[in-house]
Amino acid sequence: MSAGLMASYATARSNVEAAGNPARAHGNIAGCSAGAYGTWYQSEESRLEAYADTWMQYGWFNNNVEGDQLPTVNYNAHGWAISSELGYALPLSGDWVFVPQGQLIYVDYREKSLTEPNGTHVDGANSNGVTTRLGLRLQRTLQRSSGKKTQFYATANWRHPSVGSTVSFNQLPVGSLYPANRYQLKLGVNGDLGKRWTAWSNVSGAWGAQSYHEYIVRLGVKYAW
């Protein structure tokens, strides 16, 4: 059993466009979060067979949106999430490990309303509910000559969000912009840097109904004490 506290800082940028509409928008998010986690392994030494993982996190964000030929609009948001995950790690030949996984995440997100320079009032961009994830993970951990470890992995996920989210533009509601079912592929690597530092990176793509798609590249470093 392992448990601990965590804190993070993240920033992201998004580009948005719609078919048949020449206008585009760019969004920026920067925020901090803090939380706690706990993980139980049936076999603590090998970390094979069954495991259970849970975490809870609270975050607050400073966001802005930049529409074509419009000034930047700033707004704040905050939210919290709690997760419960179960999985079973099966050893394969060549030090490969196959891990079926299941996860439930409850999210509650609150965002301040805003008025754009053109007079459009945007309200109700809040959401809460449960996201279900079923996944398959294939991973291999290599022991380097320095005693440090590097892990390569690939995952395939099905995600089904049951999250209520409606945005209103000048009191005209717009339903969820995301499909009810999303399918994701992810490739990643985690590596020890030494002195309690680790680095990680992954690239992922997700697809769904109505030509929904997203591509994300993530980089990060972590310090444990």
C-alpha positions as CSV (number, residue, x, y, z in Angstrom):
1,M,0.0,0.0,0.0
2,S,1.3,3.4,-0.9
3,A,-0.2,6.8,-0.3
4,G,0.7,10.4,-0.5
5,L,0.0,14.0,-1.3
6,M,0.4,15.7,-4.7
7,A,0.4,19.2,-6.2
8,S,0.8,20.3,-9.8
9,Y,0.9,23.2,-12.2
10,A,-0.3,22.9,-15.8
11,T,-0.9,25.0,-18.8
12,A,-2.6,24.2,-22.1
13,R,-3.6,25.9,-25.4
14,S,-6.4,24.9,-27.7
15,N,-7.4,25.9,-31.2
16,V,-11.1,25.7,-32.2
17,E,-12.9,25.9,-35.5
18,A,-16.3,24.7,-36.9
19,A,-17.2,23.4,-40.3
20,G,-18.8,26.1,-42.5
21,N,-17.6,28.9,-40.2
22,P,-14.5,30.8,-41.1
23,A,-14.1,32.2,-37.6
24,R,-11.6,30.6,-35.2
25,A,-10.9,30.9,-31.5
26,H,-7.9,30.1,-29.3
27,G,-8.1,29.2,-25.6
28,N,-5.4,29.2,-22.9
29,I,-5.6,27.5,-19.5
30,A,-3.2,27.8,-16.6
31,G,-3.9,26.4,-13.2
32,C,-2.7,24.7,-10.0
33,S,-4.1,21.6,-8.2
34,A,-3.6,19.7,-5.0
35,G,-4.8,16.4,-3.8
36,A,-4.1,13.0,-2.3
37,Y,-3.7,9.4,-3.6
38,G,-3.5,5.8,-2.5
39,T,-2.7,2.6,-4.3
40,W,-2.9,-1.0,-3.1
41,Y,-1.1,-3.9,-4.9
42,Q,-1.8,-7.6,-4.3
43,S,2.0,-8.1,-4.8
44,E,3.8,-5.0,-3.6
45,E,7.2,-6.2,-4.8
46,S,6.3,-7.2,-8.4
47,R,3.2,-5.0,-8.8
48,L,1.6,-7.8,-10.7
49,E,-1.9,-9.3,-10.3
50,A,-4.7,-7.1,-8.8
51,Y,-4.4,-3.5,-7.8
52,A,-6.7,-0.7,-6.7
53,D,-6.0,3.0,-7.0
54,T,-7.9,6.1,-5.8
55,W,-7.2,9.8,-5.8
56,M,-8.9,13.1,-5.1
57,Q,-7.8,16.5,-6.5
58,Y,-9.0,20.1,-6.3
59,G,-7.8,22.7,-8.9
60,W,-8.2,26.4,-9.7
61,F,-7.6,27.9,-13.1
62,N,-7.0,31.2,-14.9
63,N,-8.3,31.0,-18.4
64,N,-8.7,33.2,-21.5
65,V,-10.2,33.0,-24.9
66,E,-9.1,34.8,-28.1
67,G,-11.7,35.1,-30.9
68,D,-10.8,36.3,-34.4
69,Q,-10.5,40.1,-34.4
70,L,-11.7,40.3,-30.8
71,P,-9.8,41.3,-27.6
72,T,-8.8,38.6,-25.2
73,V,-11.4,37.7,-22.5
74,N,-10.2,36.4,-19.1
75,Y,-12.2,34.2,-16.7
76,N,-11.6,32.0,-13.7
77,A,-12.7,28.4,-12.9
78,H,-12.4,25.8,-10.2
79,G,-13.3,22.2,-9.7
80,W,-12.6,18.9,-8.0
81,A,-12.5,15.3,-9.0
82,I,-12.3,11.9,-7.4
83,S,-11.3,8.6,-9.1
84,S,-11.5,4.9,-8.4
85,E,-9.6,2.4,-10.6
86,L,-9.3,-1.4,-10.6
87,G,-6.9,-3.5,-12.7
88,Y,-5.1,-6.8,-13.0
89,A,-1.5,-7.0,-14.3
90,L,-0.8,-10.2,-16.3
91,P,2.9,-11.0,-17.0
92,L,3.7,-11.9,-20.6
93,S,6.9,-13.2,-22.3
94,G,9.8,-10.8,-22.8
95,D,9.0,-8.8,-19.6
96,W,5.9,-7.4,-21.2
97,V,2.8,-6.9,-18.9
98,F,-0.8,-6.7,-20.0
99,V,-3.2,-4.7,-17.8
100,P,-7.0,-4.7,-18.2
101,Q,-8.4,-1.6,-16.3
102,G,-11.6,0.0,-15.3
103,Q,-12.1,3.5,-13.8
104,L,-14.8,5.8,-12.6
105,I,-14.2,9.5,-12.2
106,Y,-16.6,12.0,-10.7
107,V,-16.0,15.6,-11.7
108,D,-17.5,18.9,-10.5
109,Y,-16.4,21.9,-12.4
110,R,-17.5,25.6,-12.0
111,E,-16.8,28.4,-14.3
112,K,-17.6,32.1,-14.0
113,S,-19.8,33.7,-16.6
114,L,-18.3,36.2,-19.0
115,T,-19.3,38.8,-21.5
116,E,-17.4,39.1,-24.8
117,P,-16.5,42.5,-26.3
118,N,-19.1,42.0,-28.9
119,G,-21.8,41.8,-26.2
120,T,-22.3,38.0,-26.2
121,H,-23.0,36.8,-22.6
122,V,-21.7,33.3,-22.0
123,D,-23.2,31.6,-18.9
124,G,-23.7,28.2,-17.4
125,A,-20.4,26.5,-18.5
126,N,-20.5,24.2,-15.5
127,S,-20.4,20.4,-15.5
128,N,-20.6,17.5,-13.1
129,G,-21.1,13.8,-13.4
130,V,-19.3,10.5,-13.9
131,T,-16.9,9.4,-16.6
132,T,-16.4,5.6,-17.1
133,R,-13.2,4.3,-18.7
134,L,-12.5,0.8,-19.8
135,G,-8.9,0.2,-21.0
136,L,-6.2,-2.2,-22.1
137,R,-2.6,-1.3,-21.3
138,L,0.6,-3.0,-22.6
139,Q,3.8,-2.0,-20.8
140,R,7.4,-3.0,-20.5
141,T,9.9,-1.8,-17.8
142,L,13.6,-1.7,-18.6
143,Q,16.3,-1.6,-15.9
144,R,19.1,0.7,-17.1
145,S,22.8,0.1,-16.2
146,S,22.6,3.0,-13.7
147,G,19.9,1.2,-11.7
148,K,17.2,3.6,-13.0
149,K,14.1,2.3,-14.8
150,T,12.4,3.3,-18.0
151,Q,8.8,2.2,-18.8
152,F,7.2,2.2,-22.3
153,Y,3.5,1.6,-22.6
154,A,0.6,1.7,-25.0
155,T,-3.1,2.0,-24.0
156,A,-6.4,1.7,-25.7
157,N,-9.4,3.2,-23.9
158,W,-13.2,3.5,-24.3
159,R,-14.5,6.5,-22.4
160,H,-18.2,7.2,-21.7
161,P,-18.9,10.6,-19.9
162,S,-22.2,11.0,-18.2
163,V,-21.4,14.6,-17.4
164,G,-24.1,17.2,-17.6
165,S,-22.8,20.3,-19.3
166,T,-24.8,23.1,-21.1
167,V,-23.4,26.5,-22.2
168,S,-25.8,29.4,-22.9
169,F,-25.0,32.2,-25.3
170,N,-27.3,35.2,-24.6
171,Q,-29.6,32.7,-22.8
172,L,-29.7,30.4,-25.8
173,P,-28.5,26.9,-24.5
174,V,-26.2,24.8,-26.5
175,G,-25.9,21.1,-25.5
176,S,-22.8,19.1,-25.0
177,L,-20.2,19.5,-27.8
178,Y,-18.6,16.1,-27.1
179,P,-19.8,12.6,-28.2
180,A,-21.1,10.2,-25.6
181,N,-18.5,7.6,-26.5
182,R,-14.9,8.3,-27.2
183,Y,-12.1,5.9,-28.3
184,Q,-8.5,6.7,-27.4
185,L,-5.1,5.4,-28.2
186,K,-2.0,6.5,-26.2
187,L,1.7,5.9,-26.4
188,G,4.0,7.0,-23.6
189,V,7.2,6.6,-21.7
190,N,8.2,7.2,-18.0
191,G,11.8,7.4,-16.9
192,D,13.8,7.8,-13.7
193,L,16.1,10.9,-13.7
194,G,17.7,10.2,-10.3
195,K,17.5,11.9,-6.9
196,R,13.7,11.3,-6.7
197,W,13.0,13.0,-10.1
198,T,11.1,11.2,-12.9
199,A,10.1,12.5,-16.3
200,W,7.1,11.4,-18.4
201,S,5.7,12.0,-21.9
202,N,2.8,10.7,-24.0
203,V,1.0,11.3,-27.2
204,S,-2.6,10.4,-27.7
205,G,-5.5,10.6,-30.1
206,A,-9.2,10.3,-29.5
207,W,-12.1,9.9,-31.9
208,G,-15.9,9.9,-31.7
209,A,-19.2,10.6,-33.5
210,Q,-19.8,13.7,-35.6
211,S,-16.2,13.7,-36.8
212,Y,-14.9,14.4,-33.3
213,H,-11.2,14.1,-32.9
214,E,-8.4,15.4,-30.6
215,Y,-4.6,15.0,-30.6
216,I,-2.6,15.7,-27.4
217,V,1.1,15.7,-26.6
218,R,2.0,15.9,-22.9
219,L,5.3,16.4,-21.1
220,G,6.0,16.4,-17.4
221,V,8.5,16.0,-14.5
222,K,7.7,14.7,-11.0
223,Y,9.6,14.9,-7.7
224,A,8.8,12.5,-4.9
225,W,9.9,12.8,-1.3
